[in-house]
């Protein structure tokens, strides 16, 4: 019983630190301008508590990105062929919706490029692996995959920056239509 309480407490502290990090990043727009002292204060933890969970500010950002990539990896594990692409994208958008405020704050700053690149790379790798069978028939498949993933991740970034007036559901629907047209026909 004690381990469960410690784990739950650790998880809540991590979540508070990550939420405070996203808020500070949105305000300061630069990861390098955030100090451990102000992050700890914003998360309402001591500096010692912060260091018990993270080594530095960059580790917080990395964990937020890793949480998202882990969700993508779980969704990939459930895919068996190209017909599962809509499900895969639904999982991506489901996670984004559940964590909308966090990603909105992160992507409003100038620091999201590493995250967007990781997201793009993960989606592109997944599509390539699933499309292996069809590559022989499509000489421009690499270009199609790059075009699709670049566009998809850019739309996600624009949504979280408030630069397009669509909902996550509308973007998901649109991308599923493009998946069908580009890869499933």
Phi, psi and omega per residue, in radians:
X1 nan -0.656 -3.120
X2 -1.124 -0.689 3.141
X3 -1.083 -0.690 -3.137
X4 -1.090 -0.733 3.130
X5 -1.131 -0.782 3.127
X6 -1.074 -0.757 3.140
X7 -1.110 -0.772 -3.132
X8 -1.101 -0.741 3.116
X9 -1.130 -0.750 3.119
X10 -1.074 -0.762 -3.131
X11 -1.114 -0.764 3.125
X12 -1.095 -0.714 3.127
X13 -1.126 -0.769 3.088
X14 -1.006 -0.804 -3.115
X15 -1.108 -0.713 3.113
X16 -1.116 -0.751 3.134
X17 -1.130 -0.755 -3.140
X18 -1.152 -0.679 3.110
X19 -1.129 -0.803 3.120
X20 -1.089 -0.683 3.104
X21 -1.036 -0.831 -3.129
X22 -1.079 -0.715 3.129
X23 -1.112 -0.780 3.121
X24 -1.148 -0.678 3.140
X25 -1.116 -0.684 3.101
X26 -1.129 -0.645 3.136
X27 -1.262 -0.811 -3.006
X28 -1.560 -0.389 3.110
X29 1.052 0.288 3.102
X30 -2.706 2.130 -3.120
X31 -0.970 -0.657 -3.069
X32 -1.229 -0.254 -3.132
X33 -1.559 -0.065 -3.129
X34 -1.617 2.284 3.097
X35 -1.816 2.728 3.098
X36 -1.075 -0.709 -3.113
X37 -1.040 -0.831 -3.124
X38 -1.260 -0.560 3.086
X39 -1.165 -0.775 3.114
X40 -1.063 -0.762 3.136
X41 -1.092 -0.779 -3.135
X42 -1.117 -0.628 -3.140
X43 -1.463 -0.075 -3.126
X44 1.040 0.797 3.036
X45 -2.289 2.841 3.081
X46 -1.392 2.852 3.061
X47 -1.061 -0.675 3.111
X48 -1.052 -0.716 3.096
X49 -1.132 -0.734 3.099
X50 -0.988 -0.874 -3.092
X51 -1.209 -0.339 3.042
X52 -1.259 -0.377 -3.103
X53 -1.857 -0.596 -3.076
X54 -2.402 2.639 3.096
X55 -1.469 -0.518 -3.100
X56 -2.892 3.107 -3.129
X57 -1.081 -0.693 -3.087
X58 -1.127 -0.539 3.107
X59 -1.175 -0.573 3.080
X60 -1.121 -0.846 3.126
X61 -1.050 -0.736 -3.134
X62 -1.109 -0.685 3.132
X63 -1.159 -0.677 3.107
X64 -1.077 -0.800 3.104
X65 -1.105 -0.738 -3.122
X66 -1.127 -0.629 3.074
X67 -0.999 -0.772 -3.115
X68 -1.196 -0.798 -3.133
X69 -1.098 -0.657 3.091
X70 -1.068 -0.699 3.089
X71 -1.092 -0.727 3.106
X72 -1.112 -0.728 3.137
X73 -1.086 -0.687 3.095
X74 -1.110 -0.718 3.117
X75 -1.151 -0.680 3.117
X76 -1.074 -0.679 3.136
X77 -1.054 -0.396 -3.136
X78 -1.602 -0.073 -3.132
X79 -1.549 2.455 3.078
X80 -2.112 -0.465 3.088
X81 -2.747 -3.087 -3.045
X82 -1.077 -0.430 3.126
X83 -1.160 -0.240 3.133
X84 -1.537 -0.057 3.137
X85 -0.929 -0.812 3.134
X86 -1.010 -0.691 3.104
X87 -1.105 -0.762 3.128
X88 -1.009 -0.838 -3.132
X89 -1.206 -0.549 3.067
X90 -1.094 -0.736 3.116
X91 -1.074 -0.718 3.110
X92 -1.049 -0.874 -3.068
X93 -1.264 -0.517 3.060
X94 -1.098 -0.798 3.123
X95 -1.139 -0.741 3.119
X96 -1.076 -0.723 3.133
X97 -1.137 -0.724 3.134
X98 -1.127 -0.483 -3.089
X99 -2.083 0.545 -2.997
X100 -0.986 -0.834 -3.078
X101 -1.115 -0.737 3.120
X102 -1.032 -0.873 -3.103
X103 -1.250 -0.522 3.059
X104 -1.077 -0.806 -3.134
X105 -1.157 -0.735 3.132
X106 -1.098 -0.777 -3.039
X107 -1.446 -0.108 3.036
X108 -1.370 -0.312 -3.116
X109 -1.483 3.135 3.091
X110 -1.568 0.100 -3.048
X111 -1.719 0.121 -3.017
X112 -1.428 -0.062 -3.024
X113 -1.069 -0.649 3.105
X114 -1.127 -0.786 3.120
X115 -1.069 -0.853 -3.122
X116 -1.072 -0.705 3.104
X117 -1.128 -0.700 3.098
X118 -1.143 -0.746 3.109
X119 -1.069 -0.836 -3.130
X120 -1.042 -0.824 -3.129
X121 -1.061 -0.745 -3.115
X122 -1.139 -0.789 3.141
X123 -1.130 -0.798 -3.128
X124 -1.054 -0.777 3.129
X125 -1.067 -0.748 -3.134
X126 -1.088 -0.816 -3.140
X127 -1.104 -0.764 3.122
X128 -1.031 -0.786 -3.129
X129 -1.096 -0.734 -3.123
X130 -1.252 -0.578 -3.059
X131 -1.527 0.052 -3.117
X132 -0.833 -0.761 -3.074
X133 -1.100 -0.580 -3.042
X134 -1.628 -0.129 -3.065
X135 -1.005 -0.608 -3.090
X136 -1.057 -0.573 -3.069
X137 -1.547 -0.103 -3.034
X138 -2.300 1.647 -3.111
X139 -1.112 -0.413 -3.107
X140 -1.772 0.289 -3.078
X141 -1.033 -0.732 3.122
X142 -1.013 -0.737 3.122
X143 -1.155 -0.749 3.105
X144 -1.039 -0.783 -3.119
X145 -1.130 -0.813 3.133
X146 -1.086 -0.750 3.134
X147 -1.072 -0.812 -3.117
X148 -1.134 -0.881 -3.071
X149 -1.171 -0.686 3.093
X150 -1.078 -0.789 3.133
X151 -1.127 -0.738 -3.119
X152 -1.112 -0.837 -3.107
X153 -1.209 -0.595 3.101
X154 -1.164 -0.694 3.092
X155 -1.091 -0.711 3.116
X156 -1.083 -0.799 3.120
X157 -1.076 -0.780 3.136
X158 -1.092 -0.662 3.108
X159 -1.056 -0.881 -3.084
X160 -1.206 -0.365 3.067
X161 -1.554 -0.018 3.118
X162 1.301 0.419 -3.073
X163 -1.639 -0.156 3.041
X164 -2.307 2.553 -3.057
X165 -1.720 0.939 3.090
X166 -2.153 2.737 3.058
X167 -1.537 2.905 3.047
X168 -1.055 -0.657 3.108
X169 -1.080 -0.718 3.127
X170 -1.171 -0.695 3.104
X171 -1.147 -0.766 3.101
X172 -1.022 -0.826 3.136
X173 -1.020 -0.812 -3.128
X174 -1.044 -0.815 -3.118
X175 -1.145 -0.625 3.084
X176 -1.118 -0.656 3.080
X177 -1.104 -0.751 3.131
X178 -1.162 -0.662 3.085
X179 -1.013 -0.830 -3.123
X180 -1.056 -0.838 -3.098
X181 -1.155 -0.683 -3.032
X182 -1.496 -0.577 -2.973
X183 -2.181 -0.347 -3.022
X184 -1.869 -0.158 -3.139
X185 -1.166 nan nan
